[in-house]
Amino acid sequence: MLKIENLHTTVGGNEILKGLSLDVPAGEVHAIMGPNGSGKSTLSYTVAGRDGYEATDGAVMLEGTNILGLAPDARAAKGLFLSFQHPMEIPGVQTMTFIRTALNAQRRLRGEADMSAADFIRLIREKAKLVGLDDAKLKRPFNVGFSGGEKKRMEMLQMAIFEPRFAIMDETDSGLDIDALKMVGEVVNALRGPERGFLIITHYQRLLHYIKPDRVHVLAGGRIVKSGAAGLAAELEKSGYEQFIEAA
Amino acid sequence: MSRSLFINPTAFETDLQAAFAACAKANGVQTAAFERFAKQGIPNRRVEGWKWSDFHGALRGLSPANDAEAQADIAPSDFAALNPLEFRIIDGRIELPQGELPDGMRYDVVDPVATIPELEHHAIATLNVAMTRKALGIEIGEDAPDRPILIRHINTNAASTFTQTMMRVSVNARARLIETYEGEGIGLYSHLFHMVVRDGAKFDRTVVHETGAGQVVNTVCAAKVDADASFKQTSLSMGSRLARHETLVHLWAPGGSAEIYSLALLRAERHSDFTTHVVHKAPHCRTRQIHKGVARDRGRNVFQGKFEVEREAQQTDAKMTANALLLSNTAEANHKPELEIYADDVECAHGSTCGALDEDALFYLRQRGLNEAAARALLVEAFVGEVIDGIDDDRLGDIFRASVADWLVCE
C-alpha cells in the first residue's frame, strides 16, 4: 500500500529525514510516535508533496507508484489524504462549497463525473452527523471561528467524504477532548478495511486506545529506530523517548 | 497667446490654458478657478497626497485638445439586466434617457457647480470647475421608482474631458446609482460628482472602473450626508495608466452613516488609487470602510483613507480596514490609513495589511485536490469576498464575482 524506502528530505538546506523506511500494507493502521523535532510533520509533508520539503533520495510508493514527482493535488486524486495538525481557515468560502469543490476536483483528476449537488448534500449531512458537526456549521465560511476541536472534526468530515485509499493523520488528537477522540476513533474504525491504510502520527498513546494500531514505529533523528506491536505505545508512555534520542 | 499663468508649465499645462481660452465663454467663477488651478499646476509626486499617483508625470506627454470623434457604437452595459435608467456621458457629451420622465424624479443637463469649498485646494477638481460647461443633474424624490440609475462614462479619444454630475436624494428617498467608466480613451478624464443625501434618505452607489489601459482618470465624489441618512458606496477598479478614485464624505448631522467598500484588481502596469476622506461633523455617526487590493505583474495598488472626527462628533463609531494581496514580486501596494480625532468619546480604529498568498493555505487546498490555479483563484476570491458579500443586490454581486473570475484568468 504505502511503502517508503530510504527517504531523505531536506528543508531549507537541513536534512530532516535521513533514510526513513516504512511499509504500511493495505488494511493496516500504523502509528508513528516520536519526540518533538524528530521529523514527524516533515514525513507527512514530504509524502503529501509540500513545496520546500525536498526529497533528495528514496521513494514513496503508493499502491506501486512512486508519487514523489507528483503535484500535491495529483497525490490527493490517487487517494492520499493528510489530516492537518493545524487546519486552515478560508474566509469567504462556504464550507459546503469548498468540500464539494475539492471532492469534484479529485473526481475529475480520476476521470470521474462530478457528484450532483443533491447527492453531495445527502452525503455531507450524513457524514456531518458522524463527526458531530451540526448543519449550520456547513453553511459558515470554512473553519472560520471554529474551535480547535471543531477544525479537527472538519478534517474527519473531509476524510469520511473523500474516502481516501490512504490517510495520514498528523497529530489529529492534539487539543481534543475525550468525546472528540472517541469520534476520531469511530471515523477511522468505520473506514478501516482491507483496501485502505492509515498512518497515525501522535505524541501520546491516548488516541491509540480508540484506534488499535497493527504496528507502532518510533521516529527519532529522521529515521525509524524501533518498530513493534501495539504494546510498544504503552511501553513508550512509561519509558519516554530519551533512549531513542540518544540512540539517534 | 496670452501670458502663461503657470510657473514652469509643461506642454500639457500650456495647452490647457489654450483649451480654456478656446472653450465656451467662461464666467467669473470659472476664470477664477482656472487661475487658482494654475497657481498649483497638475499635482506631482512632491505633493504629499499625490506622491503615489503622479498626474504631472502621466500627463506630461499628452495634449488636452479635443481631437477625435466619439465612438459610433456603444455596446449594451453589463448592468442592462437590472433594467436601469441609463444616462451616458460619451467623451463629455451628456445623453439623457429617452422616454418619459419617471414619477418622483427629475433630471436634466444643467449649469455646472460654481464652487465646492471643501475642494478648493484640489487642483484637478478646481480645473474641472474651470473647464466644465454643462453638468448632469439628477434629483430623486421620496416617491421615485425603485429602479437603479446607470451613468456610463464612456471615453474613446485622446482628449482631456471634464464632466460633472450633481445629485440630490430628497428627504426619506431611496436611490441606487451604478456608475461605469468604460472605453479605450487615452486622455485625462476628470469627473466631479457632487451630491447630497437629505435627512433619512438612503443612497447606494456602485462604481465599476473598467477602461482601457491608457486612461488617466480622476473621479471625485463629494457627498454631504444629513441626519439619519446613509451613504453606501461599493467600487471595483481594474486600474489604468493612472486611476484615482476619490471620495469625500461629510457626515453633517446626527445619525448619518457612511459605508465605503472598494476593490482593486490590478494586472500588467495598471494603477489604482482609492483616496477617501470621511469627516464626522456631528455626534452619533457611523462609518465602515473596507478596501481590498490585489495586484500582480507590475500592478500598483494605492489606498489613502482618512477619518476626521471633529470636536462635536462624540459617539462616533468608525472602522477602516485596508488589505493588499500581492501576487508577484513586482506588484506594489501603498497604504496610508489616517485618523484625526478631536472628540474624546469615540470608537475609531484602522488596520492595514499587505502580504502574499498564504503558502500554508495553498498547500492545504492542493492537498484537498485543487490544482495550483484553482487553489490560487479560490484564495483570491476568498480575499475579496468580504467586499463583494456586502453588496445587497445579488445580481450586482454576481457581476462583481464574474469580473474577479475573468481577471484571474486573463493573461
Interface residues (C-beta under 8 A of the other chain):
Chain A: Y45 A48 G49 R50 D51 G52 A71 P72 D73 R75 A76 A77 F81 L82 F84 H86 P87 M88 I90 P91 G92 V93 F98 T101 A102 L103 A105 Q106 L109 P141 Q158 F162
Chain B: D358 E359 D360 A361 F363 Y364 L365 R366 Q367 R368 G369 L370 N371 E372 A374 A375 L378 L379 E381 A382 F383 V384 G385 E386 D389
